[in-house]
């Protein structure tokens, strides 16, 4: 036991000398350490310690019974300033779970137990948000922004509001130089298949740069070398090592590093099946495994050897679990395990409850966001407009498509007359406009909004901006496009087809199609926020659209809808927009001409037609009706008398079961549906944004 205490004391003394820390700084210095400059003073670095971390989840078994599954089993550790701690293990070992637990992220369906502190203070979500940065495995950025623009956006929202903008821009330039992004600072991040942009290594360094902007004392990285070639991976690790040398505490998970990268780690934690197999100096890990009877061959990369040794072999799970349990128990009983426990105990034993710190933090800023609502709104509008301008090709394609489609429809229904065939054609043109705007605007919104949601969720969890600010910004920035597009589309069709040329009625028609488009966008936002994936949203969209389309009043008379489907009619923007356009066109319109070839209307008298054909002369040669010119004239004149001719627009409305007094009601319902769909979408966005740690 004395040998173990000697090892512990030597390690602590060497660490204190290296980082200029001394026990005699307590207790007077400790209070000053907490409250200097009204925030947690981390100029001498931050030590993160965690003890007995347990993470459980629920696993559904084959017979339907559920039981807890242990993801982390009593994991302890310590990360110190000036050091790069690597957490290694095979897939499923618990690396990412440990990071998420320590940072209170993605733990909604998990039960987390244990203690962890920052410089002896209980690590709360607010404290960790203020002190740490988290470089996640996936690099998520808006591809239409450049490297510098992405960093400027981060600086606007993540740096303290008291810092002047000039100083923020200087920090951005400094970070760009520090992380070797000078040559690519004006290069767009890129969109796969659309815009050529950064390489994988440059994206990863940009991710690190975004976190370094706030000068975090703690930096967490989840698989920073994943998907990179050896050169890029080495470059990223060098960057992390340099950041650690500047006094930061750097913790990263890593799956299978090269021998060169492995040699750069200061400290190493090996996890297997949620337990610790080793924790200590990285360069002493091979020596430790040799000592417990698992020597690493000279020609092996130590990282490969550790992963091979600590992985479950296929078809030998039971033996493998027993073997791994044996290794973990050996570490727990070893000198290294005892040293780890005693070092962690020193940090955890006297946890300083964070009431005072919480008060200081709340005095520094009233919310978890460093930027005010106005600053968030300004930054988001700036980014959205840049993205819109850079993606102008898609906007141009959309408007070209709009013009082409409107010309095609206009040519098909060109110059309709106010006669009996014209009634059907004009009504058909109205419904084509509605259907095309509905389907043409719904799916693009799903594609764009669903793809951006992961970016929003990450930035929101990082405390950059509020959900309402983001949602409002998306609506406002897209309004010009989704107002101009239906206006252009309807204007071309309106005058080519020959709808009522009265300017007031034309403007009302434009208002209806604008509201219709906003309803469709609301449904798109709702689906994007309510479902987890784009392919699911694309599958659900037609299931929603088609029933509402059938309730529109074109395919089924408004008065013939079954009682059990009436509720669908009241949710159908097809119904309200079609009825409003029909009322706008036909209400008060008279002098509709009649033709002899008029189509049969609901006023058709079948008895008259039957009596007509029974009275016709028979052609004796063929056994049919006479085909003489006089007889044909007789048929035409009598059929005309048998078919009611629609001469007034109000009769057209009656034919479809519409009421001209419903115009303002339809407009109101279109407005209410716009609000309803957006409110529901925002509620779904809030639910998706909610974290268990914020409850």
N, C-alpha and C positions, 0 to 999 in steps of 0.2 A: 504493500500500500504506500510505503514511503517513496518507492521508486515512481509510482504513478503520480504522487503529489509533486515530486521533483520535476517530472516531465511537464506537468500542468503549469507549475510556477515558472519554469524556464520559458515555456511557450508564451505565457502571459507577459513576462518581462520583456522578451524580445519584441513582442507585438507593441507594447507600450513605448519602448525606446524607438521603434521604427516610426511610430505615428505620434510621438511626443505626448503621450498620455500618462498621467501619474495619479496614483490613488490619493495623494495629498491634495488634489484639486477639490475633493469633497470635504464638507458638504456645501461650503459657501459658493464655490464655483458652480455647483450643480444648479442652484436656484438661478444664478445669473445665466447659466447655460440654457435654461428653459425660457427665460423671459426677455432676453436681449432683443432689441428692435421689434418687440411685440410679436415675436414668432419663435418657433423652435430653432435655436441656433445650431446649425449643422456644419459650421466652418471647419471643425475638427473631425468631421465624418460622422456617419451613422452606422451603428451596429444593430443588425436585425437578428433576433434570436427567436426560435420557435421550439416548443416542447410538447411532446406527446400529441401530435396532430393525428386525429382519427377522422376519416371521412367515410360515411356509409351512404349507400343508395339502396333502392329496392330492385330486386331481380325477380322477374316472373318466371316461374319454373314450368316445366312441360305439363304438369297435371293441373295447372291453374293456380297453385299455391304461390304465395309470394314470401320472400324472405330477404333479410338484409344482406347486402354484398359489401364487403370491406374493400375500399379503394386505397386507403392509407391506414397503416396500422402502427400507431405510436411513433411517428417520425419526428425526430428532433434535429436541430441544426443551428448553425450560426454563420452569418455573413458579415464581414468586417470591411471597413473602408480601406481603399488601396489594394484590394484583392479581387481577383476574378474567380468566382465560385462556379464550377460547372456541375450540373446535375445530370447524370447519365443513367441510362437504363434502356431496356428493350421497349418496344411498343406495348403500352398497357401497364408499364411498371409504376406509373403514378406521377410522372414528372410534371405534366401540365396540370394535373389535379392539385399538386402541391402549390404551384404558383397561383392558381385560381383561388385556392383556399386562403392563402396568405393575403391575397389582394381583394378578397370578398367578391370575386367575379364568378359568374356562371354557377352559382351554388343554389339555385332555386329548388332543385329537386334532390339536394344532398343535405345530409346531416353532418355538420362540422363541429368537432370538439377539439379542445386544446388551448394553449396559451402562446401568444407571440407578442414581442415587445420591440420598441424602437428606442434605443438608448435608455432602457429601463422603464419606458412609459408604455402603457397598454396600447397596442396598435389598433386603432379604430379605423373604420373606412375613411373618415374625413382626414385623419392624420396621414394615412398612406397615400391618399389622393394628393395631398399637399406636398408630400416629400418624394414621391416616386414617379417614375416613368415606366411604361410597359410596352416593349416592342413585341408585338404579337407575330405569330408565324406567317399569317397572310398579310401581304402588303396591299392595303386598300387606299386608293387615292382616286380623285377625279382625273381621268386620263387626259382631259383637255387643258389642264393647267400645267405650267412649267414647274421645275424643281423649286425655283425661287418663289413663285407665286404660292405654291403649297406651303412653303415655310412662312411666308408673310401672313397667310391666312391663319396658320397655327399661332404665330406670334401675336396677332391681333386678339386672339381669344384665350390663349393659355398663359400669357405673361401677365403679371400683376398690372392692374389698371392704372396704378400710380406711375408706372414707367412711361416716359414720353415716347412718342412714335419714332423719333429720331434714334433713340437708344435701342428700340426694338429692331429697327432696320440694321443698325450696327451689329447687333447680336446675330441677326440672320446672316449677314455677310461673314461674320467670324465663324459661325457654325459651318457654313458652306466650305470655308477654307479648311477648317479643322478636319472635316470628314471627306475631303478630297472630291468635292462636287463642283468645283469652279468651272470646269470645262462643260459640264452638263447643266449648269444652273438655268440656262434659257431653253432647255430642251423639254418638250412636253413629256409627261409620264407615259402617255400612250394608251391606246385601246387595242387589244388583240384583234387582228383582222381588219382594223379600221385606220388607226394612227400608229405609225412606228414611233417608239419611244425609248425609254431607259432599258438597260440590261437588268438581269435579275440582281446582280450585285449592287448596282446603282440604286435600285428600288429599296433594297435592304438598308443601304446606308442612308437613304432618305428617311426611312422609317426610324432609324436611330436618331437622325438629325432632328426630327419632329419632337422626340422625347427629350433630347439634350437641350433644346431651346429654353426650357424652363429651369435649366440647371438643377436637375433633381439630384438629391443626395443618394437615392436608391434607384438603380436601373435594373429592371427585369427584362429578360429576353427569352422568348419561347421559340426554340429551334431556329436560331438566327442564320444557320448555314444550310437550312433545308432547301433543296432544289438548286443549289449553286455548285459550279465546278470548283475544283480544288483551289484555283488561284483566287476566285472571288470569295470563297469561304475563308481563306486565309486572310484576305484583305479585311473582311468584316470582323474577324476575331482580333486582328491587330488594332482595329478601331476601338473595340470594347476594352482591350488591354490598355490602350492609351488613356481612355476615359477613367479606368480604374486607377491608373498611376496619378491622375489628377486629384485623387482623394475620394472618388465615388465608390459606393458599394455596388458591385455588378454581380448579378446572379443570372445565369442563363442555363436553360435546358438544352441538351444537345444529344443527338441520336448516335451518330457514328462518325466521329471526327478522324481526320488523318493523323498520323503519328506526329507531324509537324504542329498541327493545331493542338493536339493533346499536350505536347510539351510546353505550351504557353499558359496552361491553366495553373493558377496558384493553389486553389483548393478543389477538392473533388468529393462529390457525394454520389454513391452508387445505390440505386434503388432497384429492387426486384420484388414483384408481387406486393407492392405497397409497403415494403419494409426496407430498412437500411442495411446494406451489405458492407458499406465502407464509408467513412467520413474522415477526411484529414488532408494532409498535403498531397497534391497530385503526384509529385515525384517520388513519394514513398508508398504509393498504392501497390506497385509491383512487388516491392519488398514485403509488404504486409501479406499479400496472397501467397508468396513463397513460404512465409513463416507458418501459415495455417494449412499448408500442404497442397496448394494449387499453383505450382510454378508457371510463370509465363515463358514460353519458348523465346529464345533470343531473336529469332527472325520474325516474331509476331509484333504487330502494332498493338500496344497495350490496350487501346480502346476496343479493338476487335476481340482481344482475348477476354476482356471483362464482359462484353456483351454475349460472347459465346458461352462463357461459364455461367452467366446469370440468366440465361433464357431457357424457357421450357421447351423440351424437345417434343416434336409431334409424336402422338401415340404413346407417350411415356409421361403423361401429366402427373399421375399420382407419385411416381418415383421422383419426378422433377421437383414437385412441391416439397417433398420431404428433404431433398438435397438442398434446395434453396433455403428452407427453414433452418437447416443445419448451419449454413454459411452465415445467415443473419444472426443466429444465436451466438456463433463464435465471435462475431464483431461486438455484440453486446457485452460479452464476457472479457473482451480483450482490453489491453491498456488504452488503445485508441478510443474504444467505446466509453471507457470510464472517463477519459479526459474530456470527451465531447459532453458527457452528462454533467460533469462538474463545471465546465465553462458555461453551458446553457443555464445551469442552476444559479450561477452567479448573476446572470442577467435577469432571470425570471423570478428569483426568490423574493425580491423586494420591488414588486411592481408598483410604480407610482400611478395612482388612479388619475385619469386625465381630465378631472373636472377643471382644474386651473388652466390647463392647456386648451380645453374646449372653449373656455371663456375668452382666452386670448385669441383663438382662431376665429370665433364668432365676432370678436371686436375688430379683427382685421378685415373681414368681409362677411356680409350677412348671409350669403348663400354659398353653395358649392361651386358656383360659377365665378370666375375671376373677372369676366367682362359683364358689363351691365346689359340690360335687355336691348337698349338702343345700339350699343356696340356690337352685340351679337347680330342684330337685324342688319346693320350696315355691312358687316363682314360677309354675311350670308348672301345678301343681295349682290355685293361686289363679286363674289365667287360665281354665283349663278349666272350673272350677265357675261362674265368672261367665258364661262363654259358654253353658254348659248352662242356667243359670237364665234368662238373657235369651232363649234360644231355647226357652223352655218350651212355646210353642205347638206346636212339632213333637213334643215329648215327649207333650203331651196328645193330639194327633192319633194318635200311635202307640198309646197305651194305649186310646183310644176304638176304634180299628181292631181292637185285640186283643180287646176285649170283644165287639164286634159279630161278628167272625169266630168266636170261640169259641161264642157263642150260636147262630149259624147251624149250626155243626157239631153242637153239642149237641142242637139241635132235630131235625136230620136223623137222628141216631142215638139219639134219646131213649129212655131206659128199656129197654135191651136185656135180654132174658131169657137165662138160661143154658140155651139149647136149641140145636138144630142150626143154624137160621138165625142165631142170636145169635153163634155162633162166627165166622162169616164177617164179620158186621157189626162185632163188637168188634175183630177184626184189622184190618179196613178203617179203623176210626176211629183206631187206633194209627198206621197209616201216613200217614193224612191229617195227623195232628198233626206227625209228623216232616217231611213234605214242606212243610207250611205254615211251620213254624219255619225250615226250611232256606232256602227262597226268600225268605221275608219278612224275614229278618235279613241275608242276604248283600248284596242290592242297596243298602239304605240305607247299609251300611258303605262300600261302594265309592264311593257318591256323596259322602259326607262326607270320608272319609280321602283320596281322590284330590284333592279340591278344596283340602285343607289342606296337602298335601305341598309345593307351591311355597313356601308361607310358611315351613314347617319348613326347607327347603333354604337359603333366604336367611338365616334367622336362625342356622342352624347354621354357615354359611360366615362369618357375621359374628362367630363366636366367642361366641355367647350361651349355648348349652347343648349338651350331649353327645347323641349319638343314643340311647344307652341310657336316659338320663333322660327324653327325650321319649317314647320307645316305652313305657316302663313307666308313665308318667303317663297316656297314652291308655288303657292297659288298666285301670288302677285306677279312674279317674274314671268309666268307662263300665260297670264291673261292676254297680253297683246297678240301673241300668236294664235291663241284659241278664240280670239274675237275676230281678227282679220281673216283667218282661214274660212270660217263659215259665212262671213259677210261676202267675201270674194266668190265663194262657191255658189251661194244663193243668188247673188246679183246677176251672174252670168246666166244661170238657168232661168231666173225669173223673167227676164226680158226676152230671152230666146223662145221660151215656151209660149209666152203671151198671157201671163197672169194679169190681174187687174192693174193697169198702169198708174192708178192713183198713188201719188207720192206718199200719202199718209199710210195707206194700206201696205205699200212696199216697206216702209220703215217698221210697221208692226210685224211684218213677216220676218224682217231681219232680227227684231228683238226675240221673236219666238225661237228662231234657229240658234241664236246666241245662248239663250237659256237652255235649250235642248242640249247643246254642246257642253255646257257647264254641268248638266245632270250626268251626262256620260262620263265626264272627267271625274265627277264625284264617285261614281260607281267604280271607276278604275282605281282611284286612291283607296277606296274601301277594300277592294279585293287585294290590292298590293299590301295593305297593312294587316289584313285579316288572315291571309294564308301564308305558310312558311316559305313556299318556293314558287318561282315563276311558272314552271310547267303545270303546277296545280291551279294557279290563277287562270292560265290560258284554257285549261280544261273546264273550269267552273263558269267562265264568262259566257259561253254560248248557252249553257243550262239556264242562266239568268235571263239572257237577252231574248231567246226564242219565245218563252211563255209571255213575256211582257209585250213582245212584238205582236203576238196573236191577239192580245187584248187592245191593240191600237185602234180598232174600229174599221180597218180597211178590209181584212179578210173575214171578219165576223161582225154583223150588225151590232151596234152598241146595245140595243135592247134585247139581243138574243144570247148574251153571255150567261152561262149557267150560274145559278146563285152561289154555288160553292167555289166559283172562280172570280166572283166580283171583287174580292179583296186584291187580286192581282191587278185589276184595272186601275185601282186607286194608287198603285205603285208604278204604273206604266207611264214613262215620259213619252212613249210612242202615242198613247191615247191623248194626253193633254196637248201635245204639240200638233198632232194631226187634227184634232177638233178645233184648236185655235186657228190654224192655217185655213181650214175649211170655212170657219165662220168669217174670218177676215176676207176670204175670197168671195164667198157666195151671199153673205148677209146683205139684203137689200138690192141685190143685183136682179134686174128684170130684162125682158126682151131677149130671152134665149130662143134662138130660132128652132123651128121644127123641120125635119126632113122625112121623106117617105121611107128611108131606110133606117129610121130611128130604132135604137135598141130597145128590147123589152124592159120595162121598168116594173117596180112593185105594183103600179096601177094597172098592169096588164089584165084584160078581161078575157079569160079563156073560153067562156061560153060563146062570146061573139065570134072568136076565131073558129071554133068547132062548127057553129052554124054556117059560117062563111064557106068552109070547105065542103060541107054536106050539100050546099046549094049549087056548087060548081058543075058545069056540064062535063060529061064523061067522054073521053076519046075512045071510040069504039074499036079502033085498030089495035091499040096497045092495052086497052083495059084500064087506062089511067085518066087523069084530068086533062082537059083540053089545054093545048099549048099555043093557042092563037094569040095574036097581039092584043086583041080586044079583051080576052079573058085575063091576060097578065095585068093589064091596066086595071081591070076590075079587082083583081086580088090586091094590088098595091094600095088602091084607094080604100078598100075595106079593111086591110090590115092596119093602115094608119088610123082609121077610126077605132079599131080594137085596142090599140096601144096608146096609153096616155102620154102626151107630149109634155115634158118639163119645160116650163116657160119662165119660171122664177127661181132665184137662187135659194130661197127658203125651202122650196120643195126638195132641192138637192140635200140640204141638211136633214130634212125629215126622212129622206130615203136611207140615210146612214144612222138615223137615231140620234142625231146631234141637236142641240138647242142653242140658238143664237145668243141667249142670255148667259151662256156659260163661258163667254170669252174671258172676262176678268177672273173668273174662278180658275180657268185653265192657266192663265198667266201666274196667278198666285200659287197654284199647285206646283208649277215648274220651279218657281223661286223656293218654295218650301222643300221640294225634293233636293234642290241644289244644296240647301243648308243641311237637310237631314243626312244625306250621304256623306257630306264632309264632317259633320259632327260625329257620325259613327266611325268614319275613317280615323279621325283624331283620337277617339276613344280606343280604337284598336292599336293605334300607334303608341299611345300611352301605356297600354297593357303590355305591348311588346318591349317598350323601353324600361319597364319596371324591373328592378332587381330586388331580390330578397334582402340584400344587405341594406337597402334604403328604407325598409319598412319600419 
